[in-house]
Amino acid sequence: MSIPHGNLLPCKFEWGVKIFHFPLCLIFTENCSFKNPNSSNEIAYKSYKNKLTHSLRVAKRLYYEKQIEKLKSNVKATWKVLNEILNRNKGTRGLPSLFRADSHEISDPKEIANLFCKYFTNIGPNLASKIPASEKLHSSFLPPKLVNSIFLEVASEEEICGTCRSATAAGHDSIPMNLIKDSIDKMIFPITSIINLSITSGIVPNQLKIARVIPLFKSGEQDIFTNYRPVSVLPAFSKILERVMYNRLLKFLKLTK
């Protein structure tokens, strides 16, 4: 059966209905074009194909616009959506078993880890050495001191519970935030006590300062150390203290702006 191009039904449906409608028309016209090839069927098939492509693009744009608007207060989630749009989600990529450094091939995992550590720890000093010396003191670039002092009140158990976010990755202790969140009612008292002791004493426990450093591939050849950047993952308990201090600092800045 032939479907003239001029008789295509105008669609005034929602985009979700359009996307469902056009594939049916596309399959139907493709079948007609295959069984009864002629210019009219070919035109109808191409027309529905173009409409489907356009509808998919519009629906995709509207979807991502809603996602960005919905997640605008969450920077991490927003970047995740943007990376998805830019097709940067490459999944989990393991490190190669062989690296090159100074024309040598290195396969020993311990030596690879040590060379990564050496490269990462020298990034800052190497950049600092390239900065020209200045006659001004760093304090001259700072604004005047605030006359108000910041008061750090102790945290409540309710606040501690609200800081447990499931998306936080596990640190060097391999304790994920999901585990803490699921058993928070059993450990809320000691966690609150440790957090408040850190606030009142001004001391952060050393175990909360230890980070798990992950080499993250950037681009180029995968067996070159300089093609990686370091990502430090702190323990989940450290993230709780970090959020508690963030809440107090934000409150202070809003009051003194």
Secondary structure, 3 states (H helix, E strand, C coil): CCCCHHHCCCCCCCHHHHHHHHHHHHHHHHHHHHHCCCHHHHHHHHHHHHHHHHHHHHHHHHHHHHHHHHCCCCHHHHHHHHHHHCCCCCCCCCCCCCEEECCEEECCHHHHHHHHHHHHHCHHHHHHHCCCCCCCCHHHHCCCCCCCCCCCCCCCHHHHHHCCCCCCCCCCCCCCHHHHHHCHHHHHHHHHHHHHHHHHHCCCCHHHHCCEEEEEECCCCCCEHHHEEEEEECCHHHHHHHHHHHHHHHHHHHHHC
